[in-house]
Amino acid sequence: MTPDDLVFKALADPTRRFLLDRLFERDGRTLTELESELEMTRFGVMKHLRVLEDAGLVVTRRQGREKLHFLNPVPIRLIHDRWIDKYKERRVSALLDLKTQLEESA
Amino acid sequence: MTTATATTTQVYQLFIKATPEQVWDAITKPEFTTRYFYAARIELTDGRRRAYGPDGELWGDSAILEEDPPRRLVHEWQALYDPELAAEETSRVTWEIEPQDDGVTKLTLVHDRLDGAPKTAESVAGGWMYVLSGLKTLLETGEPLAG
């Protein structure tokens, strides 16, 4: 799978999006903290975090005895640049063309 | 992204098709930094990391805490380009460069010790993303990021 595939796959699950939103609110959390916000076994949460890590959306770092999970926003930015910006600009310019046409014919 | 609570540690990680040496040069040599880092001339000299704006104005002048080319660079961070940010406490930036398979290098940037610099934390969040995606584009295509 390409890096983009891994990101889209990781985002295609509500639990994993929930985990990203929790980290967006407050970054650098332990597994125990994240687990406490979900009705799910520790093993289940670990599996989801692994998929997010494989996609590069979550990066773990050791701090003392704890392993902290951080949201890495770079892959989403790269997806945005590649897949969203491009189409957004075309949409905007199509609307601007429409506006010009309507105003000229008015 | 403005609704997020400012946290005291920010982590950014990306993979770049380049060697660790190329990544090191790109983050430490002014001929590269001017092409993606808000046109800043960044120089490492005498244990300081200095950044100059396009008109030679001093944007940053911070102590280098660790320098281990081409693997690791740690320096303090204090933005001088904005008086509000300059008034905040000094924070810390760590660059970790790790070779992967197939000529790919993993770059991790950690900006921490931001407890006493909430405005800096908010300000750099979008900035690092811009800088890092520009760095990746420059190294992979030889061209600065458009726009």
Interface residues (C-beta under 8 A of the other chain):
Chain A: P3 F24 E25 R26 D27 G28 G56 V59 R61 F70 L71 N72 P73 V74 P75 R77 L78 D81
Chain B: A4 T5 T7 T8 T9 Q10 V11 Y12 Q13 L14 F15 T108 V110 M129 L132 S133 K136
